[in-house]
Amino acid sequence: MAVSTGMSFLISTLLALSLFSVMQLNSKWLTSSSVLVIGTGFLGSVLFTLSLTVSFIVYKFSKYLYNQSITHLTCLQ
């Protein structure tokens, strides 16, 4: 099931912030054994993927805004 770009941004942002905060709150427990450290590495890779998704969407949106502003400025001249 595909979602729109805005919804993808919202979901990725909320999941990334939630995962980051849970990892910070449980950092002592997550590093208490070697199995949990490996699991924490997996959670870190999920966090990286979510933040990469968010930054790609922000990049596309800023590129769109830049193109719109250039078009608007050229129409004014």
Secondary structure, 3 states (H helix, E strand, C coil): CCCCHHHHHHHHHHHHHHHHHHHHHCHHHHCCCHHHHHHHHHHHHHHHHHHHHHHHHHHHHHHHHHHHHHHHHHHHC
